[in-house]
């Protein structure tokens, strides 16, 4: 479990289920009766970690008591679990709706709330006080070797934490120079830090209400959708929709995330956006964020992979972070080709997102391998990216709770950019970006070394196909 979710938010499982008929609801009710068992099993695992020294940082665990508390309701209809039963389909009779809703109340009263009360007592009285003051993975038993493994696992390369740290510093320097060009173009009177503060605090860059923010995301997504045909030959059949991140986790999680479609095509993919405190969600990030999370980013890549008929299921529905997140970040760069980021502030927002992932290379390795403090990481992030304070703190805490994952984005993006430059240089005018992207995505998510081998073979065939045949003597 982490501050971003876990056993304390099991009701969110219902968001990924099809609830169309009586059987669907009865199936979910049957699962709800087993939540007590899941909580007991989780408690056993947490206790094993407490006894053996595998504990999360206390500063992260301090966010969780309030999340558990949201489950401790006196009225079952106020439970997060009851939301799935609030607005049932009209196709279900009133009698069945009343019966199912009563069953839900009984399960919440008799099983779920008592289980969470017991868990809350264990967590607050035993587990939380035992949390460690350190934040890095290297502080765990065998921690350095663990983090070196996580580095290889998430990047699908043999790069070391030290190599990645140096790469991150170089990327930060490069992007910072590009950012300064925009500041100069705007003739802003002040330092780089002054400009970041201006972006964080000027009301022109923020919506006043959650409803306005959501409508803004909808408008951006509608502008992006028609442009992707310029860059891709194959598009997924599955659509995607936009949803708000649930209120009970929104304060403690990131700006947005993506949830894939149902395997049988019965549910669309969803792009979830954080509407908590709209005054800290900048307008200049909305284009780049939507491109990353929806199309041509995660939805396009993941839905295409799920629709590959000759792909075994374990590959259709899983992936490699360096590929999926590397693709999301690579896709952000495609925004320029689709005609976005024309506004200098939106352009700066795109660079901010690129900087965000470069900063990750530095702070993740810094905290988990090189002894950085949490405050050092927050300060480095704040000094180099126009993310708001709330976002920065949540991001740093996410990296603390998920060692190594944040490294995958930049490593994957840089490899995909390298492969594209190689193909463009080799093919010249014969380079077809749609064919390149179709091939890049054509085997689903793969490790970076496998991707490079695949694209080199494709490039060799493309070169051969474009060499004029020799004239006869």
ABEGO torsion letter per residue (X at the ends): XBAAEEAAAAAAAAAABBBABAAAAAAAAAAAAAAAAAAAAAAAAAAAAAAAGBBBBAAAAAAAAAAAAAABBABAAABAAAAAAABBBAABBAAAAAAAAAAAAAAAAAAAAAAAAAAAAAAAAAAAAABBABABAAABBGAAAAAAAAAAAAAGBABBAAAAAAAAAAAAAAAAAAAAAAAAAAGBBEBAAAAAAAAAABAAABBABAAAAAAAAAAAAAAAAAAAAAABABBBABBBBBBBBBAAAAAABBABBBBBBBAAGABBBBBBBBABGAAABBAAAAAAAAAAABOABAAAAAAAAAABAABBAAAAABBBAAAAAAAAAAAAAAAAAAGBGABAAAAAAAAAAAAAAAAAAAAAAAAAAAGBBAAAAAAAAAAABABBAAAAAAAAAAAAABBGAAAAAAAAAAAAAAAAAAAAAAAEAABBAAAAAAAAAAAEBBBAAAAAAAAAAAAAAAAAAABBBBBBX
